[in-house]
Amino acid sequence: MTTDGHGTLLGTLSGNRRKVLHNYTVDLPKKHGRGGQSALRFARLGEEARHNYVTNKAAENNATKLFINPATNQPNVAGLILAGSADFKTVLNGSDKFDPRLQARILTVWSVRCGGENGFNQAIDLSSDILVDAKFRRQHDEEEFVETPRGT
């Protein structure tokens, strides 16, 4: 999951296959550089817009819809990687609106240079060691639960 000031991309990685599930853009207000009585109001409105974008749109709506299986009410992903530029990823990670079932699956948080597909690819590259570890742990756990038939 990559998020920055231009949009959010939600995707999956299965083996070597990368799949973009949802990609949307956002038009957030730019920082207001002029002085005067309106400067504080513009700054506050910009902060509110950024906060609402991360907590409402990215976390609550799309991530939960895409990464929680409605039939089982459980995550359908083994792990999550949050990535992005600026502070969007940390605000998302700390948000009380981010589903706790997904928050428990976060493997790591990365700062990447850009968002979108380039940021998604960069996050995957940065996470290669973590992804191999997670895959090994999951295979090991599955092997423990396999019953071996005994001859009598």
N, C-alpha and C positions, 0 to 999 in steps of 0.2 A: 504494500500500500504506500504510494507516494503522494505527498501533498505539499503544495507551495502556494504562493500568492496568485497563481494563474489557474490552478485547478487541482483536481484529485484523480488519481488513477488507482483502480482496484484490480488486481490481477492475481493469477495463480501460477505456480511452477510445479510441474509434475514430471519428474525425471529431467529431461532436457527440453521439455515443451513449456513455453511461456504462453500464457493466454490472458488477454486483457478482457476483464469482465465488464468493467464500466469505466468510462473516462469522461469527465465533464470539466468544463471551464467555468471560471467565475471572474467577474469584473469588480474587483475591490477598489475602493477609493485610494488614490495615491496620497502620500503624506503631503500635508499642506505646508508649504514653505513660507507663506507670507505671515507677517505679524498682524497686530491689531486685535480688536476685541473678538473676532471670530476664530482666531487661531486655536484656542483651547476647544471650542465647540467642534471644529473640523477634526481635530486630533481625537477627541472622544468618539465622534461618529465613526471614524476610521477604525479605531480599536474595537468598537462594538460590532462593526461589520465583519472584521477578521475573526473575532471570537465566535460570533454566530455561524459563520461559514464553517469553521472547524468543528465546533461541538454539535451543531444541529445537522448540517448537511452530510458531512463526511462520516462522523462517528455513529450517530443514532440511526440515521435512515439507511444509507447505502451499505455500510459494512455489516450491519446486523442482517439486512435482507439477503446479502450475498453469501455471508460466511456462517450463518446459523441455519441448520436444516430444520424447516418447519415441522416435519414429521416427528423428529426425535427431540427437537428443541435444544440440540447440542451443536457445537461448532462442527463444520464439515471440512475444516482445515487442521493439519497437524501443528502448524505454527504460523505466527504472523511476524512480518518484518515491517516496521514503520520507517519510512525514509522521507526526506524532504529538505528543502532549504529553509532558512530562517527558523522561526520558533514554532511553526505550525505543528510539527510532529510531536513536540513535547507538550504543547497545549492539548492536543488530541489524546496523548497517552495519559495525561493527568486529569482528563475531563470526567466528571461524574456521570456524564451521559454516554460515555463509551461503555458498551456492554461488558460487564465483568467476566462473562464467559469467554469473550474474545481477549480481554485484557490479560487473562491468565495464560493465553497462548502466545503472547508476545515473546519472541526469541531475542530480538535486539532492536535498537533504534539507531539509525544512521543519518548523518548529515551528508547530503549529496548536493552537487552543484546545480542541478536543475530538476524539474519535475517531469511529469509525463512519462513517455516510454523511455526516454534517455535516462531519467532518474530511476525508473523501474529496473532497467538493465544494470545500471551502476550499483544499485542496492543488492541485486542478485550476485553480482561479481564480488562485492565486499563481503557477502554472507556465505560464500562458498564453504568455508570451514564449518560454520555453524550449521548449515544445511546438511552436510555430510554427517556431523555428530548427531543431529536430530533423527536422520534416517537410520543410523546405526542403533540408536537407543530404541526407536520404535520397532525395528526388526528384532532386537534382543528381547523386548517386552513381549512381542507376539510369540516368539519361540518358547518363552516360559509357560505360556498358556496352552501350548499344543500338547495334547495328551498322547503319550506313546503307548500303543497297544502292547500288552504283555501276553506272552504265550503261557498257557497253563498246562 
